[in-house]
């Protein structure tokens, strides 16, 4: 769909006049060119209306009516710091749950135990994805090699958990949770805190 009006594209301190015949794909390509690896895309603001998802669908439907499109970004450092804050919060909540699951699996896991275990596996995958995402950006924390080592350990224990699940070995699952996963979580928590406190910031500090 082609835009019928000239649209202003706002990025940082730039104001870019877009041709009235620009297409949605051209707008998206222009946004990607502006980001160019130095910024992490957050969301768009179209005439004071914030859009956080399905950007292409929104633009496809509304491009010819938008007068001003603002690109809201974070620096890579801000993006990494926010991910670390979220990860730190998750780990602090997950560690007590690992203790509970360990006890339950040593005894006899209930259906709730298995559901909570499945949620833990999803959390572990989220942490894995977090490390993978940061590994793909240009600016990484100074202690990043430690994160990669932790990810290797975590991947290995996930394979061990998968084998234990396939074999129905609930005692081995409990052992891995108690002696391996919890330790990995604590190591990851230490590295995250170090990165935040030496290179990042905390929102609750004035």
C-alpha positions as CSV (number, residue, x, y, z in Angstrom):
1,X,0.0,0.0,0.0
2,X,1.4,3.4,-0.9
3,X,1.2,6.4,1.4
4,X,-0.9,9.3,0.1
5,X,0.7,12.0,2.4
6,X,4.2,13.0,3.2
7,X,5.1,11.4,6.5
8,X,7.7,12.5,9.1
9,X,9.9,9.8,10.4
10,X,11.4,10.7,13.8
11,X,14.6,9.0,15.0
12,X,16.7,10.3,17.8
13,X,17.3,14.0,16.8
14,X,16.6,13.4,13.2
15,X,13.4,14.3,11.3
16,X,13.2,12.5,8.0
17,X,10.7,13.4,5.3
18,X,9.4,10.3,3.6
19,X,8.1,10.4,0.0
20,X,4.3,10.2,-0.4
21,X,4.7,7.1,-2.5
22,X,6.7,5.1,0.0
23,X,5.6,1.5,0.7
24,X,5.4,-0.4,4.0
25,X,8.5,-2.5,3.1
26,X,10.4,0.6,2.3
27,X,9.5,2.2,5.7
28,X,10.6,-1.0,7.5
29,X,13.8,-1.1,5.6
30,X,14.5,2.6,6.4
31,X,13.9,1.9,10.1
32,X,16.3,-1.1,10.0
33,X,18.9,1.1,8.3
34,X,18.6,3.7,11.0
35,X,19.0,1.2,13.8
36,X,22.1,-0.3,12.1
37,X,23.2,-2.4,15.1
38,X,23.8,0.5,17.5
39,X,20.3,0.6,18.9
40,X,17.7,-1.9,19.9
41,X,14.2,-1.4,18.6
42,X,11.6,-0.9,21.3
43,X,8.3,0.3,19.6
44,X,6.7,2.8,17.3
45,X,4.6,5.8,18.0
46,X,2.3,6.8,15.2
47,X,0.7,10.2,15.7
48,X,0.9,9.7,19.6
49,X,-0.4,6.1,19.3
50,X,2.1,3.5,20.6
51,X,2.4,0.3,18.7
52,X,4.3,-2.6,20.5
53,X,3.6,-5.5,18.1
54,X,2.4,-6.4,14.6
55,X,4.1,-3.3,13.2
56,X,3.8,-4.4,9.6
57,X,0.1,-5.1,9.9
58,X,-0.5,-1.7,11.5
59,X,1.5,0.1,8.9
60,X,-0.2,-1.8,6.1
61,X,-3.5,-0.7,7.4
62,X,-2.7,2.9,8.4
63,X,0.3,4.0,6.4
64,X,-1.6,6.4,4.2
65,X,-3.0,8.2,7.3
66,X,0.1,8.5,9.5
67,X,1.6,12.0,9.6
68,X,4.3,11.4,12.1
69,X,6.0,8.1,12.9
70,X,8.5,8.0,15.8
71,X,11.0,5.2,16.3
72,X,11.5,4.5,20.0
73,X,14.8,2.8,20.8
74,X,17.1,1.7,23.5
75,X,20.9,1.6,23.4
76,X,22.3,-1.9,23.3
77,X,23.6,-1.2,26.8
78,X,20.2,-0.2,28.1
79,X,18.6,-3.3,26.4
80,X,21.2,-5.7,28.0
81,X,20.7,-4.1,31.4
82,X,16.9,-4.5,31.2
83,X,17.3,-8.2,30.2
84,X,19.7,-8.7,33.1
85,X,17.3,-7.1,35.6
86,X,14.5,-9.3,34.4
87,X,16.7,-12.4,34.6
88,X,18.0,-11.6,38.1
89,X,14.4,-11.2,39.3
90,X,13.4,-14.5,37.7
91,X,16.3,-16.4,39.2
92,X,15.6,-15.1,42.7
93,X,12.1,-16.4,42.4
94,X,13.1,-19.7,40.8
95,X,15.7,-20.8,43.3
96,X,13.3,-21.6,46.1
97,X,11.0,-23.4,43.6
98,X,14.0,-25.6,42.6
99,X,14.4,-26.5,46.3
100,X,10.8,-27.4,46.6
101,X,10.9,-29.5,43.4
102,X,14.0,-31.3,44.6
103,X,12.2,-32.5,47.7
104,X,9.0,-33.5,45.8
105,X,11.0,-35.5,43.2
106,X,13.0,-37.3,45.9
107,X,9.7,-38.3,47.5
108,X,7.1,-38.9,44.7
109,X,6.3,-36.0,42.3
110,X,2.6,-35.2,41.9
111,X,1.0,-33.8,38.8
112,X,1.5,-30.3,40.2
113,X,5.2,-31.2,40.7
114,X,5.5,-32.1,37.0
115,X,3.6,-28.9,36.0
116,X,6.0,-26.8,38.0
117,X,8.9,-28.7,36.6
118,X,7.7,-28.0,33.1
119,X,7.5,-24.3,34.0
120,X,11.1,-24.4,35.3
121,X,12.2,-25.9,32.0
122,X,10.5,-23.1,30.2
123,X,12.3,-20.6,32.5
124,X,15.6,-22.3,31.7
125,X,15.0,-22.1,28.0
126,X,14.2,-18.4,28.5
127,X,17.5,-17.9,30.2
128,X,19.2,-19.7,27.4
129,X,17.5,-17.5,24.9
130,X,18.6,-14.5,26.9
131,X,22.2,-15.4,26.6
132,X,21.9,-16.2,22.9
133,X,20.2,-12.8,22.3
134,X,22.9,-10.8,24.1
135,X,25.6,-12.9,22.3
136,X,24.3,-11.6,19.0
137,X,24.7,-7.9,19.9
138,X,27.8,-5.8,19.3
139,X,28.3,-4.5,22.9
140,X,28.6,-7.3,25.5
141,X,29.4,-7.2,29.2
142,X,33.1,-7.5,30.2
143,X,32.4,-10.8,31.9
144,X,30.6,-12.3,28.9
145,X,33.0,-15.3,28.6
146,X,31.6,-16.5,32.0
147,X,28.1,-16.4,30.6
148,X,29.1,-18.6,27.7
149,X,30.7,-21.1,30.0
150,X,27.5,-21.2,32.1
151,X,25.4,-21.7,28.9
152,X,27.6,-24.7,28.0
153,X,27.0,-26.2,31.4
154,X,23.3,-25.5,31.3
155,X,22.9,-27.1,27.8
156,X,24.7,-30.2,29.1
157,X,22.4,-30.5,32.1
158,X,19.4,-30.0,30.0
159,X,20.5,-33.0,28.0
160,X,21.0,-35.0,31.2
161,X,17.5,-34.0,32.3
162,X,16.0,-35.1,29.0
163,X,17.6,-38.5,29.4
164,X,16.4,-38.8,33.0
165,X,12.9,-37.9,31.9
166,X,12.9,-40.4,29.1
167,X,14.1,-43.1,31.5
168,X,11.6,-42.1,34.1
169,X,14.4,-41.7,36.6
170,X,12.9,-39.2,39.1
171,X,15.7,-39.5,41.6
172,X,18.2,-38.5,38.9
173,X,16.0,-35.5,38.0
174,X,16.1,-34.5,41.7
175,X,19.9,-34.9,41.8
176,X,20.4,-32.8,38.7
177,X,18.1,-30.1,40.1
178,X,19.8,-30.0,43.5
179,X,23.4,-30.4,42.5
180,X,23.6,-29.0,39.0
181,X,20.8,-26.7,38.0
182,X,20.6,-24.8,41.3
183,X,24.4,-24.3,41.2
184,X,24.2,-23.0,37.6
185,X,21.4,-20.6,38.6
186,X,23.6,-19.2,41.4
187,X,26.6,-18.8,39.1
188,X,24.4,-17.0,36.5
189,X,22.9,-14.8,39.2
190,X,26.4,-13.8,40.4
191,X,27.5,-12.9,36.9
192,X,24.3,-10.9,36.2
193,X,24.7,-9.0,39.4
194,X,28.3,-8.2,38.7
195,X,27.4,-6.9,35.2
196,X,24.5,-4.8,36.5
197,X,26.5,-3.3,39.4
198,X,29.7,-2.6,37.5
199,X,28.4,-1.7,34.0
200,X,24.7,-1.1,34.3
201,X,22.2,0.4,36.7
202,X,19.3,-0.4,38.9
203,X,16.0,1.4,38.5
204,X,15.4,1.7,42.3
205,X,18.6,3.7,42.9
206,X,18.3,7.5,42.9
